[in-house]
Amino acid sequence: MAKKRALVTGITGQDGSYLAELLLAKDYEVFGLVRRTSTVNFERIRHIQDQITLISGDMLDQTSMTRALSDIRPQEVYNLAAQSFVQTSWTQPVFTGDVTGLGVTRLLDAIRAVDPTIRFYQASSSEMFGKVQEVPQTESTPLYPRSPYGVAKVYGHWITINYRESYNMHCTSGILFNHESPRRGLEFVTRKVTHTVAQIKLGLAQELRIGNLDAQRDWGFAGDYVQAMWLMLQQDTPDDFVIATGTTQSVQRLLEVAFGHVDLDWNKYTVQDERFMRPAEVDLLVGDPTKAGQKLGWKPAVTFEQLIQMMVESDLKLLKAEHGK
């Protein structure tokens, strides 16, 4: 029997790399859509690069997507590509809308033209809830995005639902809350903390500058969350699912776990810095994953403490290798 084929956009990102690993373990042929630019970073997929096929394409260019789909003929498409930094979306709002919003439409339309039986996964985001209308947030919570990124994600989310309902396509959205891993970029607070803690432990830094210690987030492990993506496309009926832990942790708790793992007192090394304070840090983003539990049989396996410890260990290893310690 021929192997199942899957196309993953955004394969070089955190989620793309974990999803590619998962699909390979399930004996898929895995294809990744990558832009022909000078800045593509293959670091996260280097260890599996010889097992996947990379195809040139761009979320701004529908022809390249149609060609990729025609060449590969996948059964499943996972759209993880986006301009995904909230801060950047304020300085590049039109570009963000084009990639993160309209890019979804281009891909859906290419699927409709090439093979409308392809199953499609759209990476929606908890940023769509923005100024939250209820706590916790479910699949039916009204959306109120508060950044160009959030707005673009709402467009991608709704166009996915529209293609599902108008063309009877198998299109599903996963509304994912914060998910982290050792592969997280250094611009995200969890990785900034674990990397700096590792530096302090190894004598490479003296302090960690941080913003609001009371800010709460629903943080899970990216490796668990890609499992949910795959489960969604195995369902008979396409639908939308909130993927979250259902619990929140404060930034202070993050510090306690990270510093505690290397036997340091977070109080002694942490400096609160106005520069990292957000103007409106009131919204409580916390997801209710009940539906995913009931319909997909999904639940997170890695606890918050295990996640942060895993990230600190990974950063210690990384820095030791870099500095020959």
LOMI-910062 format. One record per residue (C-alpha): chain; x, y, z. Coordinates in nm, 2 decimals, decimal comma. Layout:
unit:A | u:X | v:Y | w:Z
...
//
This chain:
unit:A | u:0,00 | v:0,00 | w:0,00
unit:A | u:0,13 | v:0,35 | w:-0,09
unit:A | u:0,23 | v:0,57 | w:0,20
unit:A | u:0,01 | v:0,86 | w:0,29
unit:A | u:0,15 | v:1,20 | w:0,18
unit:A | u:0,13 | v:1,52 | w:0,37
unit:A | u:0,24 | v:1,87 | w:0,28
unit:A | u:0,34 | v:2,10 | w:0,57
unit:A | u:0,38 | v:2,47 | w:0,52
unit:A | u:0,60 | v:2,64 | w:0,78
unit:A | u:0,79 | v:2,31 | w:0,83
unit:A | u:1,11 | v:2,50 | w:0,94
unit:A | u:0,92 | v:2,64 | w:1,25
unit:A | u:0,88 | v:2,50 | w:1,59
unit:A | u:0,55 | v:2,32 | w:1,52
unit:A | u:0,65 | v:2,22 | w:1,17
unit:A | u:0,95 | v:2,04 | w:1,29
unit:A | u:0,76 | v:1,84 | w:1,56
unit:A | u:0,47 | v:1,77 | w:1,32
unit:A | u:0,72 | v:1,64 | w:1,05
unit:A | u:0,87 | v:1,41 | w:1,32
unit:A | u:0,53 | v:1,28 | w:1,42
unit:A | u:0,42 | v:1,21 | w:1,05
unit:A | u:0,75 | v:1,03 | w:0,98
unit:A | u:0,69 | v:0,81 | w:1,28
unit:A | u:0,35 | v:0,73 | w:1,14
unit:A | u:0,51 | v:0,63 | w:0,81
unit:A | u:0,40 | v:0,93 | w:0,60
unit:A | u:0,59 | v:1,07 | w:0,31
unit:A | u:0,65 | v:1,43 | w:0,43
unit:A | u:0,68 | v:1,73 | w:0,21
unit:A | u:0,76 | v:2,08 | w:0,33
unit:A | u:0,69 | v:2,41 | w:0,15
unit:A | u:0,98 | v:2,65 | w:0,19
unit:A | u:1,04 | v:3,00 | w:0,05
unit:A | u:1,35 | v:3,05 | w:-0,17
unit:A | u:1,50 | v:3,32 | w:0,05
unit:A | u:1,84 | v:3,38 | w:0,20
unit:A | u:1,71 | v:3,36 | w:0,55
unit:A | u:1,54 | v:3,03 | w:0,58
unit:A | u:1,67 | v:2,86 | w:0,89
unit:A | u:1,68 | v:2,48 | w:0,87
unit:A | u:1,82 | v:2,43 | w:1,22
unit:A | u:1,50 | v:2,27 | w:1,36
unit:A | u:1,46 | v:2,01 | w:1,08
unit:A | u:1,83 | v:1,94 | w:1,02
unit:A | u:1,82 | v:1,60 | w:1,19
unit:A | u:1,53 | v:1,48 | w:0,96
unit:A | u:1,61 | v:1,67 | w:0,65
unit:A | u:1,72 | v:1,36 | w:0,46
unit:A | u:1,38 | v:1,20 | w:0,53
unit:A | u:1,16 | v:1,48 | w:0,41
unit:A | u:1,13 | v:1,65 | w:0,07
unit:A | u:1,14 | v:2,03 | w:0,05
unit:A | u:0,95 | v:2,21 | w:-0,22
unit:A | u:0,99 | v:2,57 | w:-0,32
unit:A | u:0,67 | v:2,78 | w:-0,27
unit:A | u:0,54 | v:3,09 | w:-0,12
unit:A | u:0,22 | v:3,19 | w:0,07
unit:A | u:0,21 | v:3,50 | w:-0,15
unit:A | u:0,22 | v:3,31 | w:-0,47
unit:A | u:-0,08 | v:3,09 | w:-0,55
unit:A | u:0,07 | v:2,94 | w:-0,87
unit:A | u:0,36 | v:2,79 | w:-0,66
unit:A | u:0,11 | v:2,63 | w:-0,43
unit:A | u:-0,10 | v:2,49 | w:-0,71
unit:A | u:0,21 | v:2,35 | w:-0,87
unit:A | u:0,33 | v:2,20 | w:-0,54
unit:A | u:-0,01 | v:2,03 | w:-0,48
unit:A | u:-0,02 | v:1,90 | w:-0,84
unit:A | u:0,34 | v:1,75 | w:-0,81
unit:A | u:0,29 | v:1,59 | w:-0,46
unit:A | u:-0,08 | v:1,49 | w:-0,46
unit:A | u:-0,10 | v:1,49 | w:-0,08
unit:A | u:-0,39 | v:1,35 | w:0,12
unit:A | u:-0,33 | v:1,60 | w:0,40
unit:A | u:-0,21 | v:1,96 | w:0,41
unit:A | u:-0,11 | v:2,13 | w:0,73
unit:A | u:-0,09 | v:2,51 | w:0,71
unit:A | u:0,15 | v:2,63 | w:0,98
unit:A | u:0,31 | v:2,91 | w:0,77
unit:A | u:0,25 | v:3,27 | w:0,90
unit:A | u:0,42 | v:3,59 | w:0,99
unit:A | u:0,38 | v:3,48 | w:1,34
unit:A | u:0,52 | v:3,75 | w:1,56
unit:A | u:0,26 | v:3,98 | w:1,72
unit:A | u:0,52 | v:4,27 | w:1,77
unit:A | u:0,62 | v:4,25 | w:1,40
unit:A | u:0,26 | v:4,26 | w:1,29
unit:A | u:0,24 | v:4,62 | w:1,41
unit:A | u:0,54 | v:4,73 | w:1,19
unit:A | u:0,43 | v:4,51 | w:0,89
unit:A | u:0,05 | v:4,50 | w:0,91
unit:A | u:-0,01 | v:4,46 | w:0,54
unit:A | u:0,25 | v:4,19 | w:0,49
unit:A | u:0,11 | v:4,01 | w:0,79
unit:A | u:-0,24 | v:4,02 | w:0,65
unit:A | u:-0,12 | v:3,90 | w:0,31
unit:A | u:0,07 | v:3,60 | w:0,45
unit:A | u:-0,13 | v:3,50 | w:0,76
unit:A | u:-0,47 | v:3,59 | w:0,62
unit:A | u:-0,49 | v:3,59 | w:0,24
unit:A | u:-0,22 | v:3,31 | w:0,22
unit:A | u:-0,48 | v:3,07 | w:0,37
unit:A | u:-0,73 | v:3,16 | w:0,09
unit:A | u:-0,46 | v:3,10 | w:-0,18
unit:A | u:-0,38 | v:2,76 | w:-0,04
unit:A | u:-0,75 | v:2,66 | w:0,01
unit:A | u:-0,83 | v:2,77 | w:-0,35
unit:A | u:-0,53 | v:2,58 | w:-0,48
unit:A | u:-0,66 | v:2,27 | w:-0,30
unit:A | u:-1,00 | v:2,32 | w:-0,44
unit:A | u:-0,86 | v:2,34 | w:-0,80
unit:A | u:-0,62 | v:2,05 | w:-0,77
unit:A | u:-0,81 | v:1,80 | w:-0,54
unit:A | u:-1,09 | v:1,91 | w:-0,32
unit:A | u:-1,07 | v:1,58 | w:-0,12
unit:A | u:-0,74 | v:1,68 | w:0,04
unit:A | u:-0,78 | v:1,73 | w:0,41
unit:A | u:-0,67 | v:2,07 | w:0,53
unit:A | u:-0,56 | v:2,19 | w:0,88
unit:A | u:-0,54 | v:2,56 | w:0,96
unit:A | u:-0,33 | v:2,68 | w:1,25
unit:A | u:-0,56 | v:2,92 | w:1,42
unit:A | u:-0,45 | v:3,10 | w:1,74
unit:A | u:-0,56 | v:3,20 | w:2,08
unit:A | u:-0,46 | v:3,56 | w:1,98
unit:A | u:-0,79 | v:3,56 | w:1,80
unit:A | u:-0,96 | v:3,60 | w:2,14
unit:A | u:-0,75 | v:3,90 | w:2,22
unit:A | u:-0,96 | v:4,11 | w:2,45
unit:A | u:-1,13 | v:3,80 | w:2,59
unit:A | u:-1,51 | v:3,80 | w:2,61
unit:A | u:-1,53 | v:3,51 | w:2,85
unit:A | u:-1,29 | v:3,29 | w:3,06
unit:A | u:-1,20 | v:3,02 | w:2,98
unit:A | u:-1,23 | v:3,04 | w:2,60
unit:A | u:-1,40 | v:2,77 | w:2,40
unit:A | u:-1,47 | v:2,71 | w:2,03
unit:A | u:-1,78 | v:2,94 | w:2,05
unit:A | u:-1,62 | v:3,23 | w:2,24
unit:A | u:-1,66 | v:3,56 | w:2,04
unit:A | u:-1,34 | v:3,67 | w:1,88
unit:A | u:-1,19 | v:4,01 | w:1,96
unit:A | u:-0,83 | v:4,03 | w:1,81
unit:A | u:-0,60 | v:4,31 | w:1,94
unit:A | u:-0,32 | v:4,30 | w:1,68
unit:A | u:-0,28 | v:4,29 | w:1,31
unit:A | u:-0,16 | v:3,93 | w:1,36
unit:A | u:-0,47 | v:3,84 | w:1,56
unit:A | u:-0,69 | v:4,00 | w:1,29
unit:A | u:-0,52 | v:3,81 | w:1,01
unit:A | u:-0,56 | v:3,48 | w:1,20
unit:A | u:-0,94 | v:3,56 | w:1,24
unit:A | u:-0,95 | v:3,60 | w:0,86
unit:A | u:-0,77 | v:3,27 | w:0,81
unit:A | u:-1,00 | v:3,10 | w:1,06
unit:A | u:-1,32 | v:3,22 | w:0,90
unit:A | u:-1,21 | v:3,16 | w:0,54
unit:A | u:-1,14 | v:2,80 | w:0,64
unit:A | u:-1,49 | v:2,76 | w:0,78
unit:A | u:-1,63 | v:2,92 | w:0,46
unit:A | u:-1,45 | v:2,68 | w:0,23
unit:A | u:-1,56 | v:2,39 | w:0,45
unit:A | u:-1,93 | v:2,49 | w:0,44
unit:A | u:-1,94 | v:2,63 | w:0,08
unit:A | u:-1,75 | v:2,36 | w:-0,10
unit:A | u:-1,80 | v:2,06 | w:0,14
unit:A | u:-1,42 | v:2,04 | w:0,19
unit:A | u:-1,25 | v:1,86 | w:0,49
unit:A | u:-1,12 | v:2,19 | w:0,64
unit:A | u:-1,04 | v:2,20 | w:1,02
unit:A | u:-0,90 | v:2,47 | w:1,24
unit:A | u:-0,70 | v:2,41 | w:1,56
unit:A | u:-0,72 | v:2,71 | w:1,79
unit:A | u:-0,39 | v:2,66 | w:1,97
unit:A | u:-0,30 | v:2,84 | w:2,29
unit:A | u:0,07 | v:2,91 | w:2,38
unit:A | u:0,29 | v:2,61 | w:2,32
unit:A | u:0,66 | v:2,60 | w:2,39
unit:A | u:0,96 | v:2,37 | w:2,35
unit:A | u:1,34 | v:2,37 | w:2,33
unit:A | u:1,29 | v:2,48 | w:1,97
unit:A | u:1,10 | v:2,80 | w:2,06
unit:A | u:1,26 | v:3,12 | w:1,93
unit:A | u:1,45 | v:3,33 | w:2,18
unit:A | u:1,21 | v:3,62 | w:2,14
unit:A | u:0,94 | v:3,43 | w:2,33
unit:A | u:0,94 | v:3,48 | w:2,71
unit:A | u:0,96 | v:3,11 | w:2,81
unit:A | u:1,27 | v:3,05 | w:2,60
unit:A | u:1,42 | v:3,38 | w:2,69
unit:A | u:1,39 | v:3,27 | w:3,06
unit:A | u:1,53 | v:2,92 | w:3,02
unit:A | u:1,82 | v:3,04 | w:2,80
unit:A | u:1,91 | v:3,31 | w:3,04
unit:A | u:1,88 | v:3,08 | w:3,34
unit:A | u:2,12 | v:2,84 | w:3,17
unit:A | u:2,36 | v:3,13 | w:3,10
unit:A | u:2,35 | v:3,24 | w:3,46
unit:A | u:2,41 | v:2,89 | w:3,58
unit:A | u:2,72 | v:2,86 | w:3,36
unit:A | u:2,85 | v:3,20 | w:3,46
unit:A | u:2,78 | v:3,36 | w:3,12
unit:A | u:2,53 | v:3,61 | w:3,24
unit:A | u:2,45 | v:3,79 | w:3,57
unit:A | u:2,08 | v:3,88 | w:3,55
unit:A | u:1,75 | v:3,83 | w:3,38
unit:A | u:1,55 | v:4,14 | w:3,29
unit:A | u:1,18 | v:4,07 | w:3,28
unit:A | u:0,84 | v:4,25 | w:3,26
unit:A | u:0,52 | v:4,18 | w:3,45
unit:A | u:0,56 | v:3,88 | w:3,69
unit:A | u:0,18 | v:3,85 | w:3,74
unit:A | u:0,10 | v:3,79 | w:3,37
unit:A | u:-0,07 | v:3,46 | w:3,33
unit:A | u:-0,05 | v:3,22 | w:3,03
unit:A | u:-0,19 | v:2,88 | w:2,93
unit:A | u:0,14 | v:2,72 | w:2,83
unit:A | u:0,17 | v:2,36 | w:2,68
unit:A | u:0,43 | v:2,15 | w:2,50
unit:A | u:0,45 | v:2,19 | w:2,12
unit:A | u:0,51 | v:1,81 | w:2,08
unit:A | u:0,18 | v:1,74 | w:2,25
unit:A | u:0,00 | v:2,00 | w:2,04
unit:A | u:0,10 | v:1,86 | w:1,70
unit:A | u:-0,05 | v:1,53 | w:1,80
unit:A | u:-0,38 | v:1,71 | w:1,82
unit:A | u:-0,34 | v:1,85 | w:1,46
unit:A | u:-0,29 | v:1,50 | w:1,32
unit:A | u:-0,59 | v:1,37 | w:1,52
unit:A | u:-0,81 | v:1,64 | w:1,37
unit:A | u:-0,74 | v:1,53 | w:1,02
unit:A | u:-0,82 | v:1,17 | w:1,10
unit:A | u:-1,18 | v:1,25 | w:1,20
unit:A | u:-1,47 | v:1,18 | w:0,96
unit:A | u:-1,61 | v:1,53 | w:1,01
unit:A | u:-1,41 | v:1,85 | w:0,99
unit:A | u:-1,45 | v:2,08 | w:1,29
unit:A | u:-1,28 | v:2,35 | w:1,50
unit:A | u:-1,10 | v:2,26 | w:1,83
unit:A | u:-0,94 | v:2,46 | w:2,11
unit:A | u:-0,61 | v:2,30 | w:2,21
unit:A | u:-0,48 | v:2,41 | w:2,55
unit:A | u:-0,39 | v:2,28 | w:2,89
unit:A | u:-0,69 | v:2,45 | w:3,06
unit:A | u:-0,47 | v:2,59 | w:3,34
unit:A | u:-0,26 | v:2,91 | w:3,36
unit:A | u:0,08 | v:2,98 | w:3,51
unit:A | u:0,22 | v:3,32 | w:3,60
unit:A | u:0,56 | v:3,45 | w:3,48
unit:A | u:0,67 | v:3,43 | w:3,84
unit:A | u:0,60 | v:3,06 | w:3,84
unit:A | u:0,80 | v:3,02 | w:3,52
unit:A | u:1,09 | v:3,18 | w:3,70
unit:A | u:1,05 | v:2,96 | w:4,01
unit:A | u:1,06 | v:2,64 | w:3,80
unit:A | u:1,34 | v:2,75 | w:3,57
unit:A | u:1,58 | v:2,88 | w:3,84
unit:A | u:1,47 | v:2,61 | w:4,08
unit:A | u:1,58 | v:2,34 | w:3,83
unit:A | u:1,94 | v:2,46 | w:3,86
unit:A | u:1,92 | v:2,53 | w:4,23
unit:A | u:1,92 | v:2,91 | w:4,21
unit:A | u:1,70 | v:3,16 | w:4,38
unit:A | u:1,51 | v:3,35 | w:4,11
unit:A | u:1,48 | v:3,66 | w:4,34
unit:A | u:1,86 | v:3,71 | w:4,34
unit:A | u:1,90 | v:3,73 | w:3,96
unit:A | u:1,58 | v:3,89 | w:3,83
unit:A | u:1,54 | v:4,26 | w:3,75
unit:A | u:1,20 | v:4,39 | w:3,65
unit:A | u:1,23 | v:4,62 | w:3,35
unit:A | u:0,97 | v:4,87 | w:3,23
unit:A | u:1,07 | v:4,81 | w:2,87
unit:A | u:0,92 | v:4,46 | w:2,89
unit:A | u:0,59 | v:4,57 | w:3,04
unit:A | u:0,29 | v:4,55 | w:2,80
unit:A | u:0,05 | v:4,85 | w:2,82
unit:A | u:-0,26 | v:4,64 | w:2,87
unit:A | u:-0,18 | v:4,31 | w:3,05
unit:A | u:-0,52 | v:4,23 | w:3,18
unit:A | u:-0,66 | v:3,96 | w:2,95
unit:A | u:-0,67 | v:3,61 | w:3,08
unit:A | u:-0,60 | v:3,37 | w:2,79
unit:A | u:-0,69 | v:3,03 | w:2,91
unit:A | u:-0,84 | v:2,76 | w:2,68
unit:A | u:-1,10 | v:2,50 | w:2,75
unit:A | u:-0,99 | v:2,18 | w:2,57
unit:A | u:-1,30 | v:1,98 | w:2,67
unit:A | u:-1,42 | v:1,92 | w:2,31
unit:A | u:-1,07 | v:1,80 | w:2,20
unit:A | u:-1,07 | v:1,56 | w:2,49
unit:A | u:-1,41 | v:1,42 | w:2,41
unit:A | u:-1,40 | v:1,41 | w:2,03
unit:A | u:-1,02 | v:1,35 | w:1,96
unit:A | u:-0,93 | v:1,17 | w:2,28
unit:A | u:-0,65 | v:1,43 | w:2,32
unit:A | u:-0,49 | v:1,55 | w:2,64
unit:A | u:-0,15 | v:1,70 | w:2,71
unit:A | u:0,11 | v:1,46 | w:2,83
unit:A | u:0,38 | v:1,70 | w:2,94
unit:A | u:0,33 | v:1,91 | w:3,26
unit:A | u:0,43 | v:2,28 | w:3,28
unit:A | u:0,71 | v:2,19 | w:3,52
unit:A | u:0,84 | v:1,91 | w:3,29
unit:A | u:0,83 | v:2,15 | w:2,99
unit:A | u:1,03 | v:2,42 | w:3,16
unit:A | u:1,28 | v:2,17 | w:3,30
unit:A | u:1,32 | v:2,02 | w:2,95
unit:A | u:1,39 | v:2,36 | w:2,80
unit:A | u:1,65 | v:2,45 | w:3,07
unit:A | u:1,83 | v:2,12 | w:3,02
unit:A | u:1,83 | v:2,18 | w:2,64
unit:A | u:1,97 | v:2,53 | w:2,68
unit:A | u:2,24 | v:2,41 | w:2,92
unit:A | u:2,35 | v:2,15 | w:2,67
unit:A | u:2,34 | v:2,40 | w:2,39
unit:A | u:2,55 | v:2,66 | w:2,58
unit:A | u:2,80 | v:2,40 | w:2,70
unit:A | u:2,86 | v:2,29 | w:2,34
unit:A | u:2,89 | v:2,65 | w:2,22
unit:A | u:3,14 | v:2,75 | w:2,50
unit:A | u:3,32 | v:2,43 | w:2,53
unit:A | u:3,22 | v:2,39 | w:2,90
//
